[in-house]
Amino acid sequence: ISASYVEKVAGPTIEAAAKLTDDTVATEGPIASMQRAIVDPATPSSMRERLKLWSNAIELIQAAPFVGWGNEWLREWRKTTYTDVGFTLIHNGYLEIMVRHGILGMAFLLVFVATAVRRINAAHRGGVISSSLTAYLYSLSFFFFCTITTNSNNRLALGESFFILGAAAVFVISLAHEDRMRGEHEERLAQPV
């Protein structure tokens, strides 16, 4: 019973997404393919709206790729091709970062992620955190970073809470690791020669 419901609801979107992917590979690229999918009456309305949002976002990114638009992005949004879309929640966290902060914003995100991974790995190797906690942190992060490709939970309380909790966890793990390393160093110094 549920399979038929999922097929009824998601089927047209899956078909339109497959067609969009094939069209992108076979033709001149994603922008033209998105524009064709937007005007195609077979594209489900929810997907059409999302494609309009993404197309508008890509226009803004192309106009200010390095540092983005900052607080001016809403003014510029009104000048994009699909101003009739009626939404400003782009439904893709990475596009939202690029629109507001450009490549620089993505670089900051990558530095944050790389630093967190390095510190979590060091704490795991040092025996400060267990393998299960390490796996939990990575699986939770993987889930979050996947979901923001189609949703804008980075602008909602969920995304803000995730980053605050993630930063706090990395901070605490880093302090615990440094404390353990300091204790081991002091033990080595205290042993007679």
N, C-alpha and C positions, 0 to 999 in steps of 0.2 A: 504494500500500500504506500509506504513512504517513498519507495523508489519511483513510482509513477508521479508522485507529487514533486519530487526533486527534478525529475525529467521535464515536467510541465513548466516549472518555475525557472530552472537553470538551463534547460535545453537550448532555447533560443539564444541566450547569452553565450553559451559555450560554442554554438555554431557560428555566431557572429565573431567571436574572438578567434576561432580557427580560421575563418575567412580573412579576417584582418591580418593575422600572422602570415598566411599564405600570400596575401596581396603585398605585404611589406617586403617579403623575400623576393617576390617575382617582379616588383616594379621599382620605382625610384626612391622608396624609403618610407619611413613611418609617418611623416607629416602628411604626405599625399594620401597614404592609405587611410589615415585617421579621417581626413576630410571626406574621402569617398564613403567611408563607413557612416559618417555623420549624416550624409544626405541619402543613404540607402534606406528605403522604407522597411527593409527586413531587419534592420538593427533595432533591438529592443530599446525602448525609450530611456530606461535607466542607464544602459550602456552608452547611448547617444549623449546623454547629459554628461557622463563622466568623460567621454572623449572630448567634448567641448571644453570642459574644465582643463583637461590635460593639454589640449591644443593651445588654449590661451596661456597656460603656464609656460609652455615651450616657447611661445612668442616672446614672453617677457624675459625668459632666461637668455634667449638669443640676443636680445637687445642690451642686456647687462650681465654678461656671463661671469665676471670675476668677483664682484662684490654684491651683486643683486641690487634690488630696489630699496631695501630697508623699509622705512615707514611710508615711502611713496608708492609702494606696489599697488595699493588700492586705487589710487588716482590713475595709474597706468593701466590697470585691469579694465577700466571703463573704455579704453581705446583699443582693446583686442578684437579679434574677428568675431567671437561669439559672445558679445555682451548681453545677448538675450538669455543666457543660461540662468541668470538670476541667483547664482550662488557664488560665494567666494571661498568656501571650504573646498580645496582642490582634490581631496580624497587620494592623495599620494604624499606621504610625509617627505620623501626625498625631493619631489618637485617643489613642495612648500619651502624647504630649506634653500633650494637653488633660487627660487623667485626672490626670497627675502635677503639671502646672504651670499648667493652665488657659489662659485668654486671655493672661496675662502670659508664659507660656512660648512661645506662638505668636508673640507680639510680639517676643520676643528672637530667635526664629528668623528672622522677617521682617527685623529690623534686621541680623542677620548676613548674610543673603542680599543685601539692598539695599546694604550697605557693600561686600561682595565684588564685586558687579556694578559699582558706581561706581568702585572702584579698578582693576578689570580693564579697564574701558572707558578710564579715564584713561591707564593704561599702554599700551594699544593705540594710542590717539590720539597719545601721545607717542613712539611708535616703540620702546618698551621691549620689547614682546612682539609676536610675529608674528600675522597673521590666523589662521594654522592653529592656533597655541597657544590663541588666544582661542576659536576654534570648538571645539577639543578640551575646554577647561575648561567651556564652556557645555553641550556635548552630554553630557559625563560627569555634570555636575550635573543636567541635565534627566532623564537616565536614572535617577539615584539618587532624585530627588524624585518621580518617577513610581512607581518600584518600592516605595517605602515606603507607598504607598496600600493595597497588598494584602499586604505582608509586613512583618515587624518587623526588617528588617536594621539598623535604627538601634540596636537593643539588642544586636546581635551584633558580632563583631570587624569585620565589613565596614563597618557604619555608623560605628563609632568610628574606624576607620582612615580612612574617607572624610572625616570632619570634621577629624581631625588633619591629614591631607594637604591638604585644602582650605584650612584656616586657615594652614598653613605656606606654601602656594603664594601666597595673597593677601599674606601678610606679606613674602615675598621679592620679589614683584612690586611691592609698595608701596615697599620699600626701594630697589629698582632705579630706580623712577620718580622718587623723591625725589632720589636720587644724580644722575640725569641732569638733573633740573631745577636742582639746585644747580650742577652743572658748566656748564650753559648760562648761568645767572645770573652766575657768576664770569667766563665768557668775555666777556659783554656789559660787565661792569665793567672788564675789563682792556683793552678796545679804546680807543684814543685818541679824544678828542672832537674 
